[in-house]
Amino acid sequence: MRILGNSYRHWTGRHLLDPAVDGEEAVTALNQAPYAVVSHGTEADPIFNYANCTALQLFEMTWADFTALPSRLSAEPLVQEERDRLLLRVSTQGYIDDYSGVRISSTGKRFLIRNATVWNLLDEMGQPYGQAALLREWQKI
């Protein structure tokens, strides 16, 4: 949670959660938030390593299944090229807050994400730790 929140604030200047909430309360608050938050690591083929409850519901997956999923598989094959361009843009700029695109749940349901924020994660030493996304607007299609 600390890396997600600190990195979000580093790039955007905004707080992911109310700054008065910390420790276990912050973990619970993010997990129960009405918006989706996901992240993946820095592997050659990055694997999701976090999803809050809203994200798990949106993608129709369990924690175990989601955290074993390469993040590229959250997009249909035809839109993976678009996803790759997005991630390159995030890598060079640090974050974007205007991403829109189609994603797919584990049961094949498609949904359109609008105005998502995607940012680079940095560890306590400022080293790359992965990327995360905050999804506030989506619509089933």
N, C-alpha and C positions, 0 to 999 in steps of 0.2 A: 504494500500500500504506500509506503514512504517513497519508493522510487517512482511510482505512478504519479503521486501528488506533487512531489518536488520537481519532477521533469515537466509536468504540465505547467506548473507555475513558472519554471525557468523559461520555457518557450513562449507562453501566452501572456504571462503577467497576471493570470487569473488563478483562483483556487478551484480545485476539483471538488472539494467539500468545504463546508464552513470551517475556517481555521481554528475555531474554538473546540472542534471535535478532534480528538487524537487517540492514539493507542488502539485498544480493542474496539472502542466506540467508532473510530474511523473505519476500521475493517468492516464492522457490522453495517455502518451507514452506507458505505460504498457497495457492499454486497446486496443491500436491500434497496438501492436507489431506483427511481422510476425511469432511469435512462440506462442504456447498455454501455458497458466498458469491457473491452477485450485487450489482450496484449499477447505478443509473441516475442521469442528470443532472437538471438543473433546467429542461429545455425544457418548453414548454407541453404537449407530448405526449412525456414523457420516454422516451429511448432507453437501453437497457442499454449500459453502458460497461465492465463488468467481469463476468467469470464465471470461477471457478476450474475445474479439470478435473472435479471431482465434479459441479459444476453443469452443465457442458457435457454430461456423460454423462446426467445426470438429464433434462435438456431435449432430449437427442438432437440437439444442434446443434454446428456448427463455431463457432470464435471469430468468424469473419467474419459468419456468419449471426446469431449471438446479439447481436453488438454493432451490428447494423443493425435490431434488433427493438424496436418500442415496447413498453415494459414491460407496458402494459395487455393486450397480446396473449398474455401468459403465462397469462392466465386465460380460461376459456370465457366467451362473451358473457353467459350467465345469472349468472355470479358476479362480473362486473366491478363491479357496484354494491357488492357486499361488499368488494371490493378497494379501491374508492374510499373507503369508510368507514374501512378500516384505515389508509390513507395519511393521511387527515385526522387520525385519532387520533395517529399518529406525529408529524405536523407540529405538533400542539399540545402533546404531552407530551415530545417529543424521542426517545422510543423506547418500544417495547413488547416483551415477551418471552413473550407468550402467544398468538401468532397461529397459528391452524389454518385450513386451507382447501385447496381443490382447485386444482391447476394441471394444465396440459396440455403434453405434449412436442410436438416438431415433427411426429411421426408420429401424433399423436392419442391417445397413451397418457395416461391420467389418473393422477394420483398425489395422495395426501393428505399435506399437510405438517402436522406437529404441533409446537406449542410453539416456533415460530420467533421469532427476535429480529429486529426491523426497527428501524432507527435512522436519524436524520437525519445527513447528512454535513456537516461544517463545514470550510472551507478554513483555511489558516494564520492568516487574519485573523478567523476566527470567523463568516464569511459562509456562507450556505447553498450547498452544493455538490451536493446530491442526496440520495438515500436508498439504504440498503443492507439486505440481509437475510442472516441466518445460518440455514441449515437443517440441523439435526442429525438430525431424525426425519422420515421419509417412508415411505409405503407405496403400492405400486402398487394401483390399484383397477380 
